[in-house]
Every structure is written in structure tokens, then in C-alpha cells.
Amino acid sequence: MEKRILTLETEVRTAGENEPSEIIGRGAVVGVTTDLGYIEEEIAPDAFREADLSDVLVAFNHDLNIILGRTTAATAEIDIDSEGNLNYRATKIDYENPSVKSAARYIERGEVSKSSFMFTIDDYTWEDSEKYGKRMKRLITRVGKVYEAGPVTIPAYEDTSANSRSQILEARSKWIEANEPDNGEEFRAEYTKKFYETIIK
């Protein structure tokens, strides 16, 4: 089981006049390829079909001190639309909390326009990528549990350090070399495992 935070260029907006009564966002879009800078990744259209959505937080910037809503408290709603996308809605904004009030204002003014969600992956496959080569695109076919979704200021992928990127590229280079036809199957499998562990750690 893999826990991930995925950030996408997705819709987030407020609803209501004066003090917005709701914060609405799209936490995940299916069928769209995301370039992570070293591989590509895509969520399959039916990946959320059996996902556990029983207790999902809607938080600002993944900060559990700035909770906008929670499904178990009936202050948030999560749904999967007809296309398979994951949407969230915080329905009772707590303006008594200054941090929540500030977050709502940032969204209302358009200063925050991205969404993110935290989830586990139950199953995935590897496909060929036009940009990165053979078996360099991961297709997430089954999401296990969604823990949290909400608006974020800066995408997590943009925060990837140069050092971590260099480690990934070095592992990828070794993986490509290991997959030369003259190398044995066990040798290739060892470096494939090391490469995948570098990507998803």
C-alpha cells in the first residue's frame, strides 16, 4: 500500500455572497497524464470505483489545523462524478477560526487555485511513455482510501528538490543500462526494483 499526495491544476472556488458559504474543488482528474519530471502518471477513469471515502478531511494546504470540513462531521462532501473525477465540497465554513477565514479569502480572490488529495494506491500498471521511454508511465488503476482533499497554495511536485530529482535520474540511468539484452533476467529485475523504489519512496 502506497500513500501519496498528488497535486493537480484543478478547480477550486467559493460559493455564496459576502462570506462564502462553501468551498468547492476538484481533487483529482482521471484520464489526464501528469508529467512528474522523471516519469508520467495517470489515474484510470474507474480508479475510484471501490475507493474508501468514508472519512475524508477537507483541509487547507494539508494543514490539519486548518480544517475546512470533514465528511464524518457532515461539514464536507466527497463525490465521484460521471467521468470518474474526485470532487470535494466544504459546506460549513467556520469563520470563527481566523485561519479558515483567511483560507476562504485567498480562494475567493483567486490567489489559491489548485487542489490536492492524499490517498493510498491499491493497484497500478506500467506503460510506455512517449517522453521518457519504455515502462515510464504509471497508470493508477485502483485507489484504496482517500484521506484528505483540499485547496493548496503551491503544488507538491514543484517542491521536488534538485537532489531528489538527480537521485531519480541516476537510478533511471542504471535501470536502462541494466535492461540491455545481454544482461540476465535476475540482474534486470534487481535494478527495476531499485528504480521503482526510488520513484515511490
Secondary structure, DSSP 8 states (H G I E B T S, - for coil): -EEEEEEES--EEEESSSS-SEEEEEEE-TT--EE-SSSEEEE-TTTTTT-B-SS-EEEETTEEEEEEEEGGGTSEEEEE-TTS-EEEEE-S--TTSHHHHHHHHHHHTTS--EEEEEEEEEEEEEEEETTTEEEEEEEEEEEEEEEEEEEESS-GGGG--HHHHHHHHHHHHHHHHHTSTTS-HHHHHHHHHHHHHHHH-
